[in-house]
Amino acid sequence: MIILHPVLETRPTAGFDLWPVAALAPYGFLPLNGDLAPAEVGTAVMSIAMANDIEPEDGSRKPQDPLGSLLHGLLTLDDLFVPGGLQVTDTATGVVLSPGCCNGLEERGDWSEAVDGDGAASFGHDPSPTAERTGVRARLTVDADREDSPVIDLPLTDLRRLLTTAEHDLTAFLHLTARWATTHLPTHATRLHGALARALDLPGRPTLPPPSTEPAGTLRP
């Protein structure tokens, strides 16, 4: 069975008190979907905000209050970064392809290059995962810098379906963050929803995915 999930690299939660968060392992990968608990959504929003918490280049000052300061970059930057990407697991072999350093979920369109474009794409470094089209199949290499790297091989038609499911997962997650924000950050809810939609390269008013009898991101051979 091949499983594909959009995943977010989480930031440390120790000492964070601006809203409830789940104490997940720092710099691990959190799958994003519509089934996250509220505290997990809090950790996801915190991690995305921290990834964009930089000083404005136009010389303006960030707000002085801790909440306004943390959200400022996410709400105002033109180019947003969502650390993570797409994670693929072959449950039969135990091989897992995870996004490398500096890869972002907003760059997941690069997968289309391997499926329908030039035929190859890479997704960060240390490790250096890649996807390559070989005829009617895709070869996913966990770390292209290793000669003995594990690989995942699957039909292109299957990979296309998995990539479509990942978009449904992200759409459901975006809806979840909108509901979460009205409870935990009501004065910022509208702008935050728009910023997250932009960060994830999703429509601002997405349509919920149809119900499925299979776990999200799962494809049976």
Secondary structure, 3 states (H helix, E strand, C coil): CEEEEEEEECCCCCCCCCCCCCCCCCCCEEECCCCCCHHHHHHHHHHHHHHCCCCCCCCCCCCCCHHHHHHHHHHHCCCCCCEEEEEEEECCCCEEECCCECCEHHHHHHHHHHHCCCCEEECCECCCCEEEEECCEEEEECCCCCCCCCEEEEEHHHHHHHHHHHHHHHHHHHHHHHHHHHHHCHHHHHHHHHHHHHHCCCCCCCCCCCCCCCCCCEECC
